[in-house]
């Protein structure tokens, strides 16, 4: 369930939106006012208001909407505040069970007014113990959370540069220090140059075989995700007794014999892909190109912390935040270490933290590893002798060896150089 303002309505990308039901002159017998009702995509939807939370729960329950009993006290503040509710459920007549994104539309507010409010208190009913939340805001100005604190993750932590999960863990830690009611600014600035569109597949309506269809579909960027899998099953049935996933993976390969499908409708399949994947992406592309500013905010909340709905406002005076952070690996060489085993520190914004400790390998152990490569066949013994390969050690002049690291929103990019013995 969503909580919305007085003028909002709901649709899904790529779907035609039915006309709103005109507001009734009064309320029904239960005191519930219905503002719009009808199918949108795979959902049955209704926008309503009521005078009590019990009326909302009873009205929806009698019509097949399933709401946990814990929802009742959470609804009451919204009812008292005069909010409307958007309730959705998957339709029994749906063609697909894959969830589609929902669009809520409302009049644009003036600068400084409320831009959006996330009904996080309702989310607590079915939230995970630690639920990451990422919010993207597109517009002509940057956006900030008005009633949440600013979380500042530790950008000097080596974990940020080691794995994609490092940044989210840093955000979660920063949010916990502030009691959960905070957002980190991952990025705030000009809209990046990116595209989400995919080439049309309507020309594949004349494909003569399923293998040919896949040979054209995959290179155009259509990923093998749950949505595509769902769409494929409506126009491409595997041979009897063959698993659909295995069959589609087989068709995606150019060398395997997969067998003839039990049913193949290239025209219908191309039309469904266009309607449910290509066109919604085109709509998203239009949305991206219509705006010049992007703000990305993130946090992590537990159900116990979901006690305050974050309110977001826009403003021209908000600072920009880059999503690229640079670090330098500094290897401290000395006569006590072999080059690849010398201790390494990560230096970020003038702060150094340990990245890897120094080894204690003896000369004999070091050369023993080289000899093992020869004995394991990774280096041919004849080639080693002919080319003069061998192992010897000597001291070197101590020095520092820097190595640059980058991370962007939790993604790791390492620029490594070949290891050498010196």
Secondary structure, DSSP 8 states (H G I E B T S, - for coil): -EEE-TT-EEE-TT----------SS--TTS-EEEEEEEETTEEEEEEE-SSHHHHHHHHHHTT----TTHHHHHHHHHHTT-EEEEEEE-TT-S--S----EEE-----TTSEEEE--HHHHGGG--SSEEEEEEEEESSEEEESSSEEE---TT-THHHH-THHHHHHHHHHHHHTTT-EEEEEEEEE--S--------GGGGG-SSHHHHHHHHGGGT---SHHHHHHHTTTEE--TT--HHHHHHHHHSSS------SEE-HHHHHHHHIIIIIHHHHHHHHHHHT-SEEEEEEEEE-GGG--S--EEEEETT---B-SEEEEEEEEE--TTS-GGGS-EEEEETTEEEEEE------HHHHHHHHHHHHHTTSS-HHHHHHTT-----------EEEEEEEEETTEEEE--------
